């Protein structure tokens, strides 16, 4: 269960950083 939570958090972090990179590109 805890591993799934960690993966979920990592995916959210990746998504947020990706959004940040896209925002910086414009």
Order of alpha helices (4+ residues) and beta strands (2+ residues): alpha
